[in-house]
Amino acid sequence: MLGDILLVLVGLIIGAIIGFLIAKTYMKKYFKKNPPINEKMIETLMSGMGRKPSQKQVKQLMQQMNKMM
């Protein structure tokens, strides 16, 4: 009886770990293929704050965003 409960708990824990790793891998691939923000969005945001960004600033910001992923 106690052994059965332990097997179920171990199975749930292992399943949760495997599910997490699969989801993490899937999301990394998804965000690499479909980035949540692009250069045009950054230019629009910075222009909305009242400053005209240079191409160098936009590229630096994109690099920082890519490092965080």
ZIVEN-V158400 format. One record per backbone hydrogen bond with DSSP energy under -0.5 kcal/mol. NH is the residue of the N-H (numbers start at 1). CO is the residue of the C=O. Records with the same first field share a line. If there is no record, write none. Layout:
NH->CO, CO
This chain:
5->1
6->2
7->3
8->4
9->5
10->6
11->7
12->8
13->9
14->10
15->11
16->12
17->13
18->14
19->15
20->16
21->17
22->18
23->19
24->20
25->21
26->22
27->23
28->24
29->25
30->26
31->27
32->28
33->29
34->30
42->38
43->39
44->40
45->41
46->42
47->43
48->44
49->45
50->47
51->46
53->51
58->54
59->55
60->56
61->57
62->58
63->59
64->60
65->61
66->62
67->63
68->64
69->65
